[in-house]
Amino acid sequence: AEPINFSLSFDSTTTVRAQCEDDLGSPSSNAFQSVTVHQNQGPTASLTVDPNGGAAPLDVQIDLTCTDPEGSVVSLYELDADGDGKFEVSQESAVSMVQTLNESVLIRAQCTDDEGTTGRPVGQTVVITSPSP
């Protein structure tokens, strides 16, 4: 017999019923299986920047960790540490680094799970003031 393929909508539950016939046409008993489909959610990024302000030049500690609500493996950690809108850091593990800043910037981060779903970007602004005379 050929397999039967069908599609289900995300966030739905469907009961599938199967019945077979033998080569004489006698039906088997019914078999039922409930199938639930959920849409994959992206991981949640947690960005810590310390300190979040001070006089230039300022060394800031940046830490990026991620968790996935379904327990998927976080496969990509991305960080824009200099505020230019491009993710300079792109790696397969949590990020911990020191960045020297001379001007105020918005540091951004995002993470992607092993199913290819990217979570919502997060950001933190670091305010740099002029050095004291």
All heavy atoms as an XYZ file, in Angstrom:
967
protein
N       0.842     -1.188      0.000
C       0.000      0.000      0.000
C       0.878      1.238      0.000
O       1.975      1.248      0.546
C      -0.907     -0.007      1.218
N       0.377      2.262     -0.611
C       1.083      3.538     -0.676
C       0.833      4.348      0.593
O      -0.275      4.325      1.138
C       0.593      4.357     -1.875
C       0.950      3.768     -3.222
C       2.445      3.780     -3.467
O       3.104      4.792     -3.162
O       2.959      2.751     -3.957
N       1.858      5.104      1.073
C       1.629      5.975      2.240
C       0.693      7.122      1.870
O       0.622      7.537      0.715
C       3.026      6.483      2.591
C       3.832      6.309      1.349
C       3.220      5.161      0.586
N      -0.020      7.598      2.849
C      -0.922      8.731      2.654
C      -0.299      9.939      3.345
O       0.045      9.878      4.534
C      -2.314      8.440      3.240
C      -2.926      7.239      2.524
C      -3.218      9.661      3.135
C      -4.199      6.731      3.161
N      -0.137     11.023      2.634
C       0.431     12.244      3.177
C      -0.646     13.314      3.304
O      -1.541     13.399      2.458
C       1.548     12.767      2.265
C       2.701     11.799      2.169
O       3.185     11.319      3.178
N       3.125     11.505      0.955
N      -0.560     14.122      4.341
C      -1.497     15.223      4.518
C      -0.813     16.311      5.325
O       0.202     16.086      5.971
C      -2.801     14.775      5.198
C      -2.596     14.107      6.528
C      -2.657     14.850      7.696
C      -2.348     12.743      6.615
C      -2.472     14.250      8.929
C      -2.174     12.130      7.845
C      -2.228     12.888      9.008
N      -1.352     17.525      5.271
C      -0.806     18.672      5.992
C      -1.759     19.092      7.102
O      -2.974     18.977      6.954
C      -0.606     19.853      5.036
O       0.330     19.525      4.040
N      -1.172     19.588      8.199
C      -1.961     20.121      9.309
C      -1.563     21.568      9.540
O      -0.422     21.952      9.307
C      -1.699     19.310     10.587
C      -2.086     17.831     10.550
C      -1.630     17.145     11.829
C      -3.583     17.684     10.382
N      -2.485     22.358     10.028
C      -2.202     23.750     10.359
C      -1.438     23.826     11.668
O      -1.572     22.950     12.529
C      -3.500     24.546     10.502
O      -4.228     24.509      9.308
N      -0.629     24.903     11.826
C       0.060     25.127     13.088
C      -0.950     25.351     14.196
O      -2.044     25.855     13.971
C       0.972     26.358     13.002
C       2.217     26.109     12.210
C       2.547     26.947     11.168
C       3.070     25.060     12.498
C       3.709     26.748     10.430
C       4.218     24.837     11.783
C       4.539     25.678     10.734
N      -0.542     25.002     15.416
C      -1.346     25.194     16.607
C      -2.746     24.575     16.458
O      -3.759     25.210     16.728
C      -1.442     26.683     16.977
C      -0.082     27.266     17.296
O       0.737     26.547     17.896
O       0.165     28.421     16.946
N      -2.749     23.334     16.000
C      -4.021     22.626     15.865
C      -3.858     21.192     16.368
O      -2.761     20.664     16.441
C      -4.480     22.612     14.401
O      -3.601     21.823     13.613
N      -4.973     20.586     16.712
C      -5.001     19.177     17.099
C      -6.006     18.474     16.203
O      -7.128     18.946     16.024
C      -5.391     19.011     18.577
O      -4.440     19.688     19.383
C      -5.428     17.543     18.968
N      -5.599     17.361     15.629
C      -6.451     16.596     14.731
C      -6.385     15.129     15.132
O      -5.326     14.626     15.495
C      -5.972     16.756     13.268
O      -6.014     18.129     12.917
C      -6.840     15.964     12.311
N      -7.517     14.438     15.056
C      -7.524     12.998     15.290
C      -7.488     12.309     13.935
O      -8.311     12.574     13.062
C      -8.770     12.570     16.077
O      -8.766     13.242     17.343
C      -8.782     11.074     16.309
N      -6.507     11.445     13.762
C      -6.347     10.700     12.522
C      -6.909      9.299     12.750
O      -6.589      8.638     13.740
C      -4.848     10.631     12.126
C      -4.675      9.825     10.847
C      -4.271     12.030     11.972
N      -7.754      8.840     11.830
C      -8.355      7.502     11.910
C      -7.852      6.695     10.726
O      -7.829      7.177      9.595
C      -9.874      7.586     11.868
C     -10.554      6.235     11.961
C     -12.068      6.366     11.950
N     -12.580      6.742     10.648
C     -13.020      5.876      9.743
N     -13.001      4.591      9.974
N     -13.495      6.292      8.595
N      -7.414      5.481     10.986
C      -6.936      4.603      9.913
C      -7.677      3.272      9.968
O      -7.999      2.762     11.047
C      -5.437      4.375     10.070
N      -7.956      2.730      8.796
C      -8.588      1.420      8.691
C      -8.016      0.741      7.442
O      -7.837      1.384      6.411
C     -10.104      1.548      8.573
C     -10.826      0.227      8.595
C     -12.322      0.406      8.526
O     -12.821      1.152      7.698
N     -13.040     -0.281      9.404
N      -7.728     -0.513      7.548
C      -7.156     -1.266      6.426
C      -8.125     -2.353      5.988
O      -9.032     -2.734      6.728
C      -5.832     -1.913      6.843
S      -4.599     -0.735      7.364
N      -7.903     -2.858      4.799
C      -8.672     -3.997      4.299
C      -7.702     -5.090      3.900
O      -6.617     -4.810      3.382
C      -9.500     -3.602      3.080
C     -10.606     -2.628      3.380
C     -11.417     -2.286      2.137
O     -11.060     -2.739      1.016
O     -12.412     -1.562      2.276
N      -8.112     -6.335      4.117
C      -7.266     -7.435      3.655
C      -7.519     -7.656      2.167
O      -8.343     -6.967      1.559
C      -7.478     -8.699      4.496
C      -8.883     -9.270      4.385
O      -9.606     -8.927      3.428
O      -9.263    -10.065      5.263
N      -6.846     -8.635      1.584
C      -6.978     -8.849      0.140
C      -8.354     -9.377     -0.274
O      -8.679     -9.418     -1.451
C      -5.873     -9.772     -0.380
C      -5.825    -11.114      0.318
O      -6.569    -11.323      1.304
O      -5.030    -11.958     -0.123
N      -9.206     -9.726      0.686
C     -10.584    -10.143      0.393
C     -11.582     -9.008      0.610
O     -12.784     -9.190      0.447
C     -10.971    -11.353      1.257
C     -10.109    -12.610      1.068
C     -10.526    -13.684      2.071
C     -10.221    -13.115     -0.359
N     -11.055     -7.833      1.038
C     -11.921     -6.684      1.238
C     -12.514     -6.565      2.618
O     -13.378     -5.716      2.859
N     -12.095     -7.410      3.557
C     -12.606     -7.330      4.929
C     -11.873     -6.231      5.678
O     -10.630     -6.185      5.681
C     -12.400     -8.666      5.660
O     -13.124     -9.680      5.018
N     -12.634     -5.311      6.290
C     -11.977     -4.195      6.991
C     -11.401     -4.614      8.342
O     -11.909     -5.531      8.989
C     -13.102     -3.186      7.181
C     -14.348     -3.999      7.197
C     -14.078     -5.188      6.309
N     -10.336     -3.934      8.723
C      -9.762     -4.126     10.057
C     -10.493     -3.213     11.023
O     -11.336     -2.403     10.629
C      -8.269     -3.775     10.047
O      -8.109     -2.382      9.825
N     -10.172     -3.345     12.287
C     -10.747     -2.406     13.253
C     -10.077     -1.041     13.046
O      -8.984     -0.940     12.497
C     -10.536     -2.902     14.677
O      -9.165     -3.044     14.944
N     -10.759      0.003     13.489
C     -10.216      1.361     13.338
C      -9.083      1.591     14.326
O      -9.113      1.086     15.447
C     -11.306      2.410     13.597
C     -12.348      2.421     12.506
O     -12.053      2.140     11.354
N     -13.576      2.744     12.865
N      -8.114      2.379     13.894
C      -7.030      2.823     14.777
C      -7.088      4.351     14.801
O      -7.257      4.994     13.768
C      -5.683      2.344     14.261
N      -6.994      4.930     15.984
C      -7.073      6.377     16.142
C      -5.784      6.900     16.755
O      -5.198      6.258     17.628
C      -8.245      6.771     17.059
C      -9.584      6.420     16.500
C     -10.173      5.197     16.773
C     -10.264      7.318     15.696
C     -11.413      4.864     16.263
C     -11.510      7.000     15.182
C     -12.087      5.767     15.466
N      -5.365      8.073     16.317
C      -4.196      8.738     16.904
C      -4.439     10.242     16.869
O      -4.778     10.794     15.828
C      -2.917      8.414     16.119
C      -1.678      9.096     16.642
C      -1.284      8.607     18.023
O      -1.205      7.422     18.284
N      -1.064      9.534     18.931
N      -4.250     10.897     18.009
C      -4.374     12.353     18.081
C      -3.015     12.974     17.749
O      -1.984     12.551     18.281
C      -4.815     12.769     19.483
O      -4.940     14.169     19.548
N      -3.001     13.959     16.857
C      -1.779     14.625     16.426
C      -1.913     16.114     16.720
O      -2.878     16.754     16.299
C      -1.523     14.427     14.912
C      -0.272     15.162     14.471
C      -1.449     12.952     14.577
N      -0.954     16.671     17.461
C      -0.947     18.104     17.774
C       0.269     18.747     17.114
O       1.380     18.228     17.220
C      -0.899     18.339     19.292
O      -2.023     17.686     19.885
C      -0.938     19.821     19.628
N       0.051     19.864     16.445
C       1.126     20.570     15.745
C       1.283     21.957     16.364
O       0.307     22.692     16.506
C       0.803     20.714     14.237
C       1.901     21.462     13.514
C       0.569     19.348     13.612
N       2.516     22.288     16.759
C       2.811     23.618     17.296
C       3.849     24.293     16.420
O       4.785     23.654     15.941
C       3.360     23.530     18.728
C       2.376     23.018     19.719
N       1.325     23.772     20.178
C       2.258     21.820     20.338
C       0.613     23.068     21.025
N       1.164     21.877     21.140
N       3.705     25.586     16.246
C       4.691     26.356     15.497
C       5.924     26.574     16.372
O       5.815     26.874     17.559
C       4.107     27.710     15.085
C       5.042     28.521     14.214
C       4.363     29.767     13.672
O       3.224     30.067     14.004
N       5.061     30.482     12.836
N       7.108     26.395     15.791
C       8.360     26.592     16.514
C       8.518     28.063     16.897
O       8.351     28.949     16.063
C       9.541     26.144     15.648
C      10.863     26.264     16.357
O      10.953     26.057     17.556
N      11.897     26.609     15.626
N       8.836     28.313     18.155
C       9.095     29.681     18.630
C      10.594     29.899     18.685
O      11.360     28.975     18.999
C       8.497     29.882     20.011
C       6.995     29.745     20.038
C       6.452     29.874     21.452
O       7.095     30.397     22.338
N       5.254     29.378     21.661
N      11.018     31.112     18.388
C      12.443     31.441     18.427
C      12.957     31.551     19.850
O      12.197     31.746     20.793
N      14.268     31.426     20.014
C      14.864     31.539     21.340
C      14.772     32.961     21.890
O      14.648     33.932     21.134
C      16.325     31.139     21.130
C      16.533     30.996     19.682
C      15.238     31.121     18.986
N      14.868     33.072     23.207
C      14.844     34.362     23.893
C      16.270     34.748     24.257
O      16.971     33.994     24.930
C      13.989     34.279     25.169
O      12.672     33.873     24.799
C      13.942     35.616     25.891
N      16.694     35.920     23.781
C      18.042     36.417     24.071
C      18.019     37.218     25.367
O      17.080     37.965     25.639
C      18.532     37.295     22.929
N      19.074     37.056     26.154
C      19.257     37.835     27.376
C      20.599     38.547     27.264
O      21.654     37.912     27.197
C      19.237     36.910     28.589
O      19.473     37.654     29.763
N      20.542     39.878     27.226
C      21.728     40.708     27.020
C      22.010     41.516     28.275
O      21.134     42.211     28.782
C      21.493     41.652     25.834
C      22.596     42.627     25.476
C      23.851     41.884     25.017
C      22.117     43.575     24.381
N      23.241     41.408     28.777
C      23.666     42.182     29.936
C      24.869     43.018     29.532
O      25.833     42.482     28.974
C      24.054     41.256     31.111
O      22.960     40.397     31.396
C      24.415     42.061     32.346
N      24.797     44.326     29.817
C      25.903     45.244     29.528
C      26.201     46.008     30.811
O      25.316     46.627     31.394
C      25.532     46.230     28.392
C      26.674     47.184     28.116
C      25.131     45.475     27.132
N      27.469     45.960     31.256
C      27.838     46.596     32.517
C      29.216     47.235     32.417
O      30.156     46.552     32.028
C      27.829     45.549     33.631
C      28.058     46.168     35.000
O      27.405     47.192     35.300
O      28.893     45.632     35.748
N      29.349     48.515     32.720
C      28.275     49.438     33.092
C      27.514     49.880     31.848
O      27.963     49.677     30.727
C      29.024     50.605     33.732
C      30.343     50.631     33.028
C      30.663     49.174     32.733
N      26.360     50.514     32.053
C      25.570     50.974     30.909
C      25.765     52.454     30.625
O      24.999     53.060     29.899
C      24.089     50.648     31.094
C      23.485     51.343     32.284
O      24.157     52.088     32.989
N      22.218     51.099     32.521
N      26.843     53.032     31.181
C      27.169     54.418     30.875
C      28.399     54.870     31.632
O      28.821     54.235     32.606
N      28.998     55.952     31.143
C      30.184     56.504     31.791
C      30.970     57.353     30.814
O      30.537     57.624     29.691
N      32.151     57.796     31.255
C      33.006     58.671     30.443
C      33.822     57.848     29.448
O      34.230     56.719     29.727
C      33.937     59.476     31.348
N      34.045     58.441     28.268
C      34.856     57.794     27.228
C      36.336     57.903     27.582
O      36.748     58.879     28.195
C      34.595     58.462     25.883
N      37.141     56.928     27.213
C      36.752     55.612     26.705
C      36.242     54.743     27.838
O      36.738     54.801     28.953
C      38.053     55.062     26.131
C      39.127     55.710     26.940
C      38.603     57.077     27.310
N      35.234     53.933     27.546
C      34.591     53.098     28.568
C      34.662     51.635     28.152
O      34.224     51.264     27.064
C      33.121     53.517     28.731
C      32.310     52.745     29.758
C      32.826     53.021     31.177
C      30.828     53.093     29.647
N      35.226     50.804     29.015
C      35.223     49.357     28.798
C      33.937     48.792     29.396
O      33.668     48.992     30.581
C      36.422     48.693     29.461
C      37.740     48.996     28.756
O      37.694     49.402     27.570
O      38.793     48.823     29.372
N      33.157     48.096     28.579
C      31.915     47.491     29.053
C      31.989     45.977     28.883
O      32.527     45.476     27.894
C      30.667     48.054     28.335
C      30.479     49.520     28.653
C      30.727     47.842     26.843
N      31.472     45.280     29.869
C      31.365     43.826     29.806
C      30.026     43.494     29.157
O      28.980     43.980     29.591
C      31.440     43.213     31.206
C      31.213     41.718     31.253
C      32.337     40.918     30.606
O      33.509     41.235     30.785
N      31.975     39.896     29.843
N      30.052     42.685     28.100
C      28.845     42.302     27.368
C      28.680     40.786     27.481
O      29.615     40.039     27.172
C      28.939     42.702     25.886
C      29.175     44.212     25.754
C      27.688     42.274     25.137
C      29.515     44.655     24.343
N      27.509     40.364     27.939
C      27.211     38.935     28.045
C      25.889     38.649     27.343
O      24.895     39.337     27.572
C      27.126     38.499     29.506
C      28.474     38.622     30.209
O      29.406     37.913     29.813
O      28.579     39.437     31.142
N      25.890     37.637     26.489
C      24.698     37.224     25.760
C      24.462     35.736     26.012
O      25.338     34.913     25.751
C      24.876     37.464     24.255
C      23.833     36.843     23.327
C      22.439     37.384     23.602
C      24.224     37.063     21.870
N      23.285     35.429     26.535
C      22.858     34.041     26.687
C      21.476     33.910     26.047
O      20.785     34.912     25.845
C      22.791     33.611     28.164
O      21.884     34.474     28.857
C      24.165     33.668     28.820
N      21.091     32.702     25.730
C      19.794     32.466     25.092
C      19.173     31.190     25.624
O      19.875     30.249     25.980
C      19.962     32.328     23.580
S      20.663     33.784     22.799
N      17.846     31.189     25.666
C      17.097     29.985     26.008
C      16.006     29.801     24.966
O      15.527     30.770     24.377
C      16.457     30.088     27.409
O      15.636     31.258     27.456
C      17.520     30.163     28.492
N      15.624     28.551     24.751
C      14.585     28.261     23.773
C      13.369     27.703     24.505
O      13.512     26.766     25.303
C      15.096     27.256     22.739
C      14.131     27.111     21.590
O      14.255     27.866     20.614
O      13.220     26.256     21.677
N      12.172     28.260     24.265
C      10.990     27.831     25.008
C      10.609     26.368     24.797
O      10.016     25.749     25.669
C       9.880     28.767     24.525
C      10.367     29.368     23.270
C      11.865     29.336     23.322
N      10.968     25.779     23.656
C      10.663     24.364     23.421
C      11.824     23.453     23.816
O      11.748     22.239     23.651
C      10.355     24.098     21.935
C       9.098     24.722     21.434
C       9.347     26.057     20.743
O      10.474     26.367     20.368
O       8.382     26.792     20.609
N      12.916     24.047     24.277
C      14.072     23.238     24.661
C      14.974     22.881     23.502
O      15.847     22.038     23.638
N      14.771     23.514     22.343
C      15.651     23.269     21.201
C      17.047     23.781     21.501
O      17.251     24.613     22.384
C      15.123     23.988     19.943
O      13.882     23.459     19.549
N      17.996     23.310     20.739
C      19.379     23.752     20.883
C      19.521     25.119     20.226
O      19.111     25.319     19.077
C      20.340     22.743     20.223
C      21.764     23.254     20.230
C      20.235     21.401     20.908
N      20.100     26.080     20.959
C      20.404     27.385     20.365
C      21.681     27.190     19.564
O      22.720     26.801     20.096
C      20.562     28.474     21.440
C      20.966     29.792     20.809
C      19.260     28.640     22.214
N      21.609     27.434     18.260
C      22.736     27.123     17.389
C      23.514     28.349     16.938
O      24.608     28.209     16.407
C      22.245     26.352     16.160
O      21.295     27.117     15.445
N      22.944     29.561     17.120
C      23.642     30.755     16.655
C      23.361     31.927     17.586
O      22.200     32.247     17.859
C      23.194     31.116     15.230
C      23.899     32.271     14.558
C      25.400     31.993     14.401
C      23.281     32.552     13.193
N      24.431     32.547     18.088
C      24.370     33.727     18.939
C      24.965     34.875     18.134
O      26.095     34.774     17.670
C      25.210     33.523     20.208
C      24.713     32.425     21.122
C      24.864     31.085     20.794
C      24.106     32.742     22.325
C      24.423     30.083     21.641
C      23.663     31.747     23.183
C      23.823     30.419     22.833
O      23.390     29.432     23.674
N      24.199     35.970     17.960
C      24.682     37.098     17.166
C      24.660     38.373     18.005
O      23.704     38.625     18.731
C      23.815     37.286     15.929
C      23.912     36.104     14.976
C      23.026     36.272     13.777
O      21.797     36.179     13.942
O      23.569     36.500     12.680
N      25.722     39.192     17.850
C      25.874     40.390     18.661
C      26.400     41.533     17.814
O      27.381     41.376     17.084
C      26.850     40.098     19.813
C      27.126     41.229     20.790
C      25.888     41.530     21.631
C      28.287     40.851     21.698
N      25.726     42.684     17.891
C      26.215     43.937     17.311
C      26.749     44.746     18.481
O      25.998     45.417     19.182
C      25.079     44.679     16.603
C      25.470     46.084     16.150
O      26.685     46.387     16.109
O      24.569     46.881     15.845
N      28.066     44.665     18.722
C      28.677     45.274     19.908
C      29.081     46.717     19.722
O      29.348     47.409     20.697
C      29.898     44.453     20.341
N      29.124     47.208     18.473
C      29.562     48.591     18.268
C      28.454     49.512     17.772
O      28.680     50.678     17.476
C      30.767     48.648     17.324
C      30.471     48.100     15.942
O      29.292     47.831     15.622
O      31.435     47.936     15.162
N      27.224     48.993     17.677
C      26.081     49.835     17.347
C      25.965     50.236     15.893
O      25.206     51.143     15.563
N      26.671     49.548     14.978
C      26.604     49.928     13.562
C      25.487     49.220     12.801
O      25.329     49.404     11.604
C      27.949     49.697     12.878
C      28.318     48.229     12.747
O      27.576     47.366     13.278
O      29.364     47.941     12.131
N      24.701     48.384     13.498
C      23.592     47.692     12.855
C      23.962     46.361     12.228
O      23.117     45.676     11.672
N      25.241     45.965     12.298
C      25.697     44.689     11.750
C      26.124     43.786     12.898
O      26.754     44.240     13.843
C      26.882     44.900     10.806
C      26.559     45.773      9.625
C      27.807     46.041      8.808
C      27.502     47.064      7.724
N      28.726     47.556      7.112
N      25.797     42.503     12.787
C      26.199     41.547     13.812
C      27.642     41.116     13.552
O      27.909     40.311     12.680
C      25.265     40.338     13.826
C      23.870     40.677     14.276
C      22.808     40.630     13.394
C      23.624     41.053     15.586
C      21.517     40.948     13.809
C      22.341     41.371     16.018
C      21.294     41.320     15.125
N      28.586     41.702     14.332
C      30.001     41.378     14.160
C      30.350     40.021     14.760
O      31.225     39.327     14.260
C      30.923     42.404     14.846
C      30.839     43.810     14.327
C      29.714     44.589     14.977
O      29.312     44.290     16.103
O      29.222     45.500     14.311
N      29.691     39.673     15.853
C      29.946     38.403     16.518
C      28.840     37.442     16.107
O      27.660     37.746     16.237
C      29.981     38.573     18.057
C      30.168     37.231     18.740
C      31.065     39.548     18.463
N      29.225     36.292     15.584
C      28.276     35.267     15.170
C      28.928     33.926     15.482
O      29.865     33.516     14.809
C      27.994     35.404     13.676
O      27.047     34.466     13.252
N      28.445     33.278     16.542
C      29.084     32.037     16.976
C      28.063     31.064     17.526
O      26.904     31.417     17.727
C      30.170     32.341     18.006
C      29.643     32.985     19.288
C      30.767     33.454     20.208
O      31.711     34.072     19.756
N      30.649     33.136     21.485
N      28.516     29.839     17.811
C      27.627     28.758     18.228
C      27.531     28.588     19.736
O      26.989     27.596     20.204
C      28.094     27.453     17.589
C      27.983     27.471     16.082
C      28.491     26.194     15.435
O      28.918     25.268     16.153
O      28.456     26.141     14.200
N      28.028     29.546     20.509
C      27.943     29.453     21.968
C      27.699     30.837     22.554
O      27.814     31.842     21.863
C      29.231     28.846     22.534
O      30.333     29.660     22.202
N      27.388     30.870     23.854
C      27.119     32.139     24.534
C      28.306     33.091     24.364
O      29.451     32.665     24.202
C      26.845     31.890     26.014
N      28.015     34.396     24.404
C      29.037     35.423     24.173
C      29.355     36.126     25.481
O      28.449     36.525     26.215
C      28.544     36.455     23.131
C      29.565     37.561     22.942
C      28.201     35.780     21.812
N      30.639     36.294     25.757
C      31.103     37.093     26.880
C      32.344     37.833     26.405
O      33.332     37.204     26.016
C      31.417     36.202     28.084
O      31.797     37.001     29.182
N      32.283     39.164     26.395
C      33.391     39.942     25.860
C      33.437     41.325     26.478
O      32.478     41.786     27.095
C      33.278     40.062     24.341
C      32.027     40.821     23.894
S      31.855     40.974     22.103
C      33.025     42.261     21.745
N      34.575     42.000     26.315
C      34.728     43.393     26.736
C      34.865     44.230     25.475
O      35.611     43.883     24.557
C      35.962     43.568     27.651
C      36.188     45.039     27.970
C      35.780     42.769     28.932
N      34.123     45.331     25.415
C      34.163     46.250     24.271
C      34.500     47.639     24.797
O      33.926     48.087     25.793
C      32.800     46.261     23.559
C      32.683     47.198     22.399
C      33.274     46.616     21.122
O      33.657     45.457     21.061
N      33.369     47.436     20.106
N      35.451     48.317     24.144
C      35.780     49.693     24.503
C      34.954     50.630     23.635
O      34.986     50.536     22.407
C      37.284     49.980     24.305
O      38.022     49.058     25.112
C      37.624     51.403     24.713
N      34.192     51.521     24.285
C      33.307     52.442     23.571
C      33.766     53.874     23.767
O      34.168     54.265     24.865
C      31.870     52.284     24.069
C      31.259     50.888     23.919
C      29.897     50.841     24.587
C      31.159     50.494     22.462
N      33.689     54.664     22.684
C      34.031     56.080     22.736
C      32.826     56.971     22.467
O      32.933     58.192     22.531
C      35.149     56.393     21.735
C      36.453     55.777     22.170
O      36.905     56.002     23.279
N      37.035     54.963     21.305
N      31.689     56.365     22.126
C      30.455     57.119     21.884
C      29.268     56.264     22.286
O      29.370     55.043     22.394
C      30.354     57.536     20.412
C      30.324     56.364     19.456
C      30.357     56.788     17.996
O      30.593     57.977     17.727
O      30.138     55.940     17.135
N      28.120     56.902     22.492
C      26.902     56.184     22.876
C      26.482     55.252     21.751
O      26.541     55.629     20.572
C      25.781     57.166     23.199
O      26.135     57.962     24.309
N      26.076     54.035     22.111
C      25.672     53.052     21.104
C      24.502     52.226     21.622
O      24.285     52.113     22.828
C      26.822     52.094     20.714
C      27.969     52.832     20.078
C      27.273     51.279     21.891
N      23.774     51.639     20.682
C      22.750     50.647     20.984
C      23.357     49.289     20.656
O      23.626     48.987     19.493
C      21.482     50.869     20.150
C      20.420     49.774     20.232
C      19.893     49.612     21.656
C      19.287     50.049     19.255
N      23.614     48.487     21.677
C      24.144     47.144     21.485
C      22.950     46.219     21.297
O      22.003     46.238     22.080
C      25.004     46.722     22.693
C      26.211     47.664     22.802
C      25.424     45.268     22.582
C      27.055     47.449     24.030
N      22.971     45.401     20.219
C      21.849     44.518     19.894
C      22.309     43.068     19.838
O      23.468     42.791     19.534
C      21.245     44.885     18.531
C      20.612     46.242     18.472
C      19.999     46.553     17.103
N      20.800     46.106     15.986
C      20.401     45.188     15.094
N      19.223     44.635     15.179
N      21.187     44.825     14.104
N      21.359     42.169     20.094
C      21.665     40.741     20.054
C      20.431     39.955     19.629
O      19.305     40.406     19.808
C      22.132     40.276     21.430
N      20.682     38.774     19.054
C      19.607     37.844     18.716
C      20.180     36.440     18.652
O      21.390     36.260     18.551
C      18.931     38.199     17.390
C      19.814     38.027     16.175
C      19.122     38.475     14.898
O      18.191     39.276     14.915
N      19.593     37.970     13.776
N      19.292     35.443     18.723
C      19.712     34.044     18.706
C      18.812     33.254     17.767
O      17.662     33.607     17.552
C      19.635     33.450     20.106
S      20.698     34.291     21.282
N      19.365     32.148     17.238
C      18.640     31.268     16.328
C      18.737     29.840     16.841
O      19.807     29.417     17.285
C      19.245     31.368     14.909
O      19.203     32.726     14.473
C      18.498     30.495     13.914
N      17.613     29.093     16.769
C      17.649     27.706     17.235
C      18.041     26.762     16.102
O      18.199     27.177     14.949
C      16.332     27.298     17.907
C      15.142     27.240     16.965
O      15.323     27.154     15.735
O      14.010     27.266     17.467
N      18.209     25.488     16.439
C      18.673     24.512     15.456
C      17.619     24.156     14.407
O      17.908     23.422     13.469
C      19.199     23.250     16.141
C      18.162     22.532     16.973
O      17.051     23.079     17.169
O      18.452     21.428     17.447
N      16.412     24.709     14.534
C      15.395     24.549     13.503
C      15.350     25.759     12.564
O      14.505     25.843     11.683
C      14.028     24.306     14.142
C      13.976     22.992     14.908
C      12.618     22.707     15.497
O      11.597     23.093     14.877
O      12.561     22.102     16.572
N      16.250     26.733     12.793
C      16.357     27.898     11.913
C      15.462     29.060     12.276
O      15.360     30.018     11.514
N      14.821     29.030     13.437
C      13.946     30.128     13.847
C      14.731     31.114     14.692
O      15.353     30.745     15.681
C      12.740     29.600     14.639
O      12.040     28.652     13.836
C      11.794     30.735     15.024
N      14.706     32.391     14.272
C      15.409     33.452     14.987
C      14.440     34.168     15.908
O      13.334     34.517     15.508
C      16.028     34.457     13.994
O      16.943     33.754     13.146
C      16.765     35.575     14.713
N      14.874     34.356     17.146
C      14.056     35.061     18.131
C      14.097     36.567     17.914
O      14.852     37.091     17.095
N      13.278     37.271     18.671
C      13.185     38.729     18.596
C      14.493     39.359     19.080
O      15.013     38.988     20.131
C      12.032     39.199     19.459
C      11.865     40.707     19.497
C      10.633     41.096     20.248
N       9.506     40.707     19.412
C       8.276     40.549     19.850
N       7.999     40.732     21.112
N       7.308     40.217     19.039
N      15.051     40.324     18.321
C      16.282     41.004     18.770
C      16.033     41.794     20.053
O      14.932     42.291     20.287
C      16.619     41.950     17.620
C      15.813     41.493     16.462
C      14.611     40.797     17.016
N      17.062     41.880     20.883
C      17.018     42.693     22.093
C      18.149     43.706     22.009
O      19.104     43.530     21.260
C      17.150     41.841     23.375
C      15.978     40.894     23.515
C      18.459     41.081     23.402
N      18.034     44.780     22.789
C      19.078     45.795     22.757
C      19.196     46.544     24.063
O      18.272     46.545     24.874
N      20.351     47.133     24.240
C      20.596     47.965     25.414
C      21.473     49.136     24.981
O      22.508     48.948     24.338
C      21.269     47.184     26.525
C      21.419     47.993     27.804
C      21.867     47.140     28.963
O      21.751     45.918     28.956
N      22.391     47.781     29.982
N      21.065     50.349     25.368
C      21.827     51.549     25.032
C      22.861     51.828     26.098
O      22.577     51.755     27.291
C      20.901     52.770     24.881
O      19.934     52.490     23.848
C      21.667     54.024     24.539
N      24.085     52.130     25.656
C      25.166     52.546     26.547
C      25.416     54.027     26.261
O      25.676     54.411     25.127
C      26.446     51.732     26.299
C      27.561     52.213     27.227
C      26.189     50.240     26.490
N      25.286     54.856     27.303
C      25.442     56.307     27.146
C      26.865     56.691     27.562
O      27.267     56.467     28.694
C      24.397     57.071     27.991
C      24.610     58.578     27.848
C      22.992     56.670     27.589
N      27.585     57.258     26.615
C      28.961     57.686     26.863
C      28.989     59.201     26.986
O      28.433     59.922     26.168
C      29.882     57.235     25.705
C      29.800     55.739     25.492
C      31.320     57.696     25.957
C      30.268     54.906     26.649
N      29.627     59.675     28.041
C      29.770     61.119     28.253
C      31.202     61.530     27.945
O      32.109     60.679     27.862
C      29.427     61.471     29.712
O      30.302     60.735     30.582
C      27.990     61.139     30.034
N      31.412     62.815     27.788
C      32.769     63.322     27.528
C      33.610     63.107     28.774
O      33.120     63.198     29.905
C      32.725     64.821     27.210
O      31.970     65.026     26.049
N      34.908     62.824     28.571
C      35.768     62.658     29.748
C      35.877     63.947     30.554
O      35.780     65.035     30.008
C      37.103     62.242     29.153
C      37.037     62.529     27.704
C      35.600     62.658     27.338
N      36.053     63.791     31.846
C      36.213     64.966     32.710
C      37.540     65.632     32.408
O      38.528     64.978     32.134
C      36.187     64.549     34.189
O      34.981     63.899     34.469
N      37.567     67.013     32.474
C      38.829     67.721     32.188
C      39.851     67.518     33.289
O      39.621     67.159     34.372
C      38.421     69.192     32.125
C      37.025     69.275     32.646
C      36.482     67.896     32.732
